[in-house]
Each structure stands twice: as C-alpha cells, then as structure tokens.
Amino acid sequence: MKEVMVYSRVGCHLCEIAIDQINSVKDELGFNLEIKFIGDDAVLEQEYGEQVPVILINNKIHDYWRVDLARFTKAIKA
C-alpha cells in the first residue's frame, strides 16, 4: 500500500484544498494518508515553508502547491 504524506500549515488555504482532493480519492485508490503540520518543525519549515502543501508518495516528493488528480492517481497506481 502506498504512503502519502502532506506537509501542511495551519490556516493554509491551498493545503486545505489539496488535502480535500487527496481525501476524495483515498478510498477508491487505497493508500495511507498522513498530514504533517510543519509549523513546529524548524527543519521542515526551513526546507518547505514556501512550498506547502508538499505532497510526498512513499517519501518522494510528488508535487507542491496544488494536486493534479490525474497525475496523482497515476502515481498511486504505478
């Protein structure tokens, strides 16, 4: 089963949209989803602060800022 991680920030509108989109296909595609808020992690904030949401699939960066559901689905199915 694929592992999806979203680096997010509290109050981030783009993050909320991306998480909603990912959740909309979670049951259909069958993957685990974890949301990590980076505000309390100085290392992650330094690395990804300007790019959230950051979407990782199996610990590899898949996308920044927005989710292309067709591309995301293809990556999960691969």
Secondary structure, DSSP 4 states (H G I P E B T S, - for coil): --EEEEEE-TT-HHHHHHHHHHHHHHHHHT-EEEEEEGGG-HHHHHHHTTT-SEEEETTEEEEESS--HHHHHHHHH-
